[in-house]
Amino acid sequence: MRQPKPIPFDSLSLYATLHERGFFIGGRIQEIRQPEPLTIVLNIYAQRTEHWLLISADAQFARMHCISRKLPNAPTPPPFLQSLRKHIEGGIVRACHLVGFDRIVQMEVQTREGVYRLMVELMGKHSNVILVEPVGLIRSAIKWVSPRQSEARPIRAGDPYRLPPTRVEGLRNPLTMTDEDWYALWHAMGEPRDWQAHIEGLSRFTADELEAIAQTQGLSGILEWAYRLREGLWEPVIVRDPTTRRALGAYPFRCLQLPAEWQHVRTSVNLAWEQAFHERIQHAQFESLRQTLLPNLRRALQARERAVADLERALHDTQQADRWQLYGELILAFGHSLSPGATVLHAPDYTQPDAPLIEIPLDPDKSLVENAERYFQKARRARESRGELQARLERLREELTALHHTLHTAEQATDEATLRTLHEQAKQQGWLREAPPAPTKRPEKDPFEGHKIRVHLSPDGYQVLVGENAQANDYLLTRVAKPNDWWLHVRTGTGAHVIIRTNNQPERVPKSTLEFAAKLAAQHSADRHAGVVEVDYTLRKYVRKPKGAPAGFALYTHEKTLRVEPKG
């Protein structure tokens, strides 16, 4: 079943809201507010009663009707609000009527300077509210339109005001049509009847309603509808989809094209539309928040699932520690019989009852001792990282469970308050992708003053800086690094200077971060294609650049060495 379409706030509804509140003609505009960028509210005092008239040029929710409550004001009056307050606040409303039967309202306000016109144009994305001076020039507008935006009709201060171009010439105004006019039109139209081609300002919904009346009640039904329109005999309803209980809109009359159980009687057209727009705007805000939250949660869920899979694989690799230890021992025990340059060793696995032969890969460019040490080192790293990996995996699994629960709750949520609570929780947990900061007039200063320094984040959350050329290496060493930051460089040959920022606590930097930085140093060196690279590390305070030395050259002491695989 197709989703029912919203009922538009068309020229019929606009006329009905103004006709119903026609008694504020002669009232005084006591106060003007602008609660939102494209919405103003006029407080009109007439017949000892306050009326709040809301006018909105919002592309999705353009409307003009009275509301039952006062809306908050903008903390800083925008320019359009300041202009309205200066020129028409305190003025008397002399007239307020549709231009023809279109979605354009002309409100005339008598002031000491003369009669100002407030032109309200409710035409979707082209909606606008324009203040026109007594001499006919545009004084201000809620939306300025440049010639680049519209060559046909720019909206600029000081230009003469012109009505929007009409869509079709020669359309009839239903307010001025007599019964004879309707009778003649009825017989002039063929089947199917195209009401929009003959009557001004009809929306598709109202045209379909007229056709529904014509099909069920004939010409007498159309004449009855026209009479109720001219006399303002409104029977306002708010229309809700019974399946979703969402407001589709409101209408000045009961609708024949919709089921009776969808329509709920209200005491006034203004009240019906106030409630309908309130519900529709709330629903739009709910859906907007939902469409922001759900993709972020799903993205965060996928990222955590990938991280869990990576950790599980890494943890599985650590289970090979005993086997790598065995490989090293067997190389030392049986490798002496191998010929130089051998790539594999077959040795008995003495940990098994029948001692089967196993195959151990060897690096032909390394000695037996170096091959054995390589396996011993892999075994040590695996054992050292096993506990940390297990702890991280448990934390991630807990977070994954919480994410699943939050996502399920968000998918089932039916109210905005629940979504906002979930949104705040997700934000605190770091599950939301932050929107890029708004551009500022003055760009932020480059922290490295244009030097090519790349910033990485280690698995443990430490910032690792890598210089990408000799000048960047110099700047990193002499201007960026602190005395207790770790400094790394390949043991022989040329390469990048790498800095681990320690926040003056170098002893707390875990070995995994040192290995991460060492691998970066190896990858940014002339030895990047080697199987294993030796990388020295020491504190920055033990590194110095001799006077007159070329860019990137440094001497250091107190170093220790890590052996890393650049491609590993």
Protein Blocks (a to p, Z undefined) as FASTA:
>chain_A
ZZdddddddfklmmmmmmmmmmmgoiacfbdcdfbfkbccddddeehiacdddddfbfkl
gccdddfbdcdddfbacfklmmmmmmmgopacfbdcdehjadbdcdddddfkbccddddd
dehjlgccddddfkopafbdfbdcdfklomklccdehiacdddddfbghiacfklpcfkl
mmmmmmmpccdddfklmpghiafklmmmmmmmmmmnommlmmmmmmmmmnopacdddddd
fklopafbdcfbdcfkbcfklpccdfbfklmmmmmmmmmmmmmmmmmmmmmmmmmmmmmm
mmmmmmmmmmmmmmmmmmmmmmmmmmmmmmmmmmmmpcehiabdcdddfkbmnlpadddd
ddfkbcfklmmmmmmmmmmmmmmmmmmmmmmmmmmmmmmmmmmmmmmmmmmpcbfklmmm
mmmmmmmnopaccddddddfbdcddfkgopacdddddfkopacdddfbfklmmmmmmmmp
cfkbccdddfbdcdddddddekhpaklpcfklmmmmmmmmmmmccklmpmbdcdddddfk
lgccdehiaehiacdehiacddddfkZZ
